[in-house]
């Protein structure tokens, strides 16, 4: 019996992974909100029953995709920041984060579509905010271990810079340029946030 259960579990994991992969491709090609459950099932080669045994809705499926990407991004940031050990060299860390951070145009298209969808549905927006908060917490935790102050502001700075750069990438489709912008933004923001102060745009212009 245990062996049979193991086989079923593995099959379900594979089905879920196939549905997520197919949904990502369809969302990227057509846009979230323009895709039906039937289209996801067709792309993955499964029935609606297989879909509903894994997800209650397309929103729930998206959040599973978001968790995957958020975990990947948090791991990339944390990994890059962890290389210095207890003492964090911010300049070197910024370079490493910039090099490894996920900048995938298809994912940005999907995420942006879903953000618009969530903005019109408060219940979905609350869930999305909670997922984004977990990403910020992962960054803040590592900065705190390095002994920096103002880690919450620093984490917000990292995520805000990433969001801003994704817009640039969507518009000009130049990943190299987007990474250069990200390096500049993080280099400017992290020392200020790490010192416990959020940069004031008016102050920066005055200087």
Residue pairs with C-beta under 8 A, 6 or more apart in sequence:
12 53
12 54
15 46
15 50
15 53
15 54
16 54
16 64
18 44
18 45
18 46
19 40
19 41
19 44
19 46
19 50
19 51
19 54
19 55
19 61
20 61
20 64
20 65
20 68
21 44
22 40
22 43
22 44
22 45
23 35
23 40
23 43
23 44
23 58
23 61
23 62
23 65
24 65
24 106
24 107
24 110
25 43
25 106
26 35
26 39
26 40
26 43
27 35
27 62
27 109
27 110
27 113
28 106
28 107
28 109
28 110
30 39
31 109
31 113
32 58
32 62
32 110
32 113
32 114
32 117
33 113
33 116
33 117
35 58
37 48
37 51
37 58
38 48
40 51
40 58
40 61
41 47
41 48
41 50
41 51
44 50
54 61
55 61
55 64
59 124
59 127
62 110
62 114
63 127
63 128
63 131
65 110
66 111
66 114
66 128
66 131
67 131
69 102
69 107
69 111
70 131
70 132
70 134
70 135
72 102
73 101
73 102
73 135
73 162
74 134
74 135
74 138
74 139
76 97
76 100
76 101
76 102
77 97
77 101
77 138
77 139
77 142
77 158
78 138
78 139
78 141
78 142
79 100
80 93
80 96
80 97
80 99
80 100
81 88
81 93
81 96
81 97
81 139
81 142
81 143
81 146
82 142
83 93
83 96
84 92
84 93
84 146
86 145
86 146
86 147
87 146
87 147
88 143
88 146
88 147
88 148
90 190
90 191
90 194
91 187
93 190
94 183
94 186
94 187
94 190
95 183
97 158
97 186
98 179
98 182
98 183
98 186
99 179
101 162
101 179
101 182
103 165
103 166
103 169
103 175
103 178
103 179
103 182
105 169
105 170
105 173
105 175
108 166
108 169
108 170
109 170
111 166
112 166
112 170
114 128
115 128
117 124
118 124
118 125
118 127
118 128
119 125
132 159
135 159
136 152
136 155
136 156
136 158
136 159
137 155
139 154
139 155
139 158
139 159
140 151
140 152
140 154
140 155
141 151
143 151
143 154
143 155
143 194
144 151
148 154
148 194
149 194
149 195
149 196
150 193
150 194
150 195
150 196
150 197
151 193
151 194
153 193
153 196
153 197
153 198
154 189
154 190
154 193
154 194
155 193
156 193
156 198
157 186
157 189
157 190
157 192
157 193
157 198
158 186
158 189
158 190
160 189
161 182
161 185
161 186
161 189
162 182
164 181
164 185
165 178
165 179
165 181
165 182
165 185
166 178
168 177
168 178
168 181
169 175
169 178
172 178
188 199
188 204
189 199
192 198
192 199
193 199
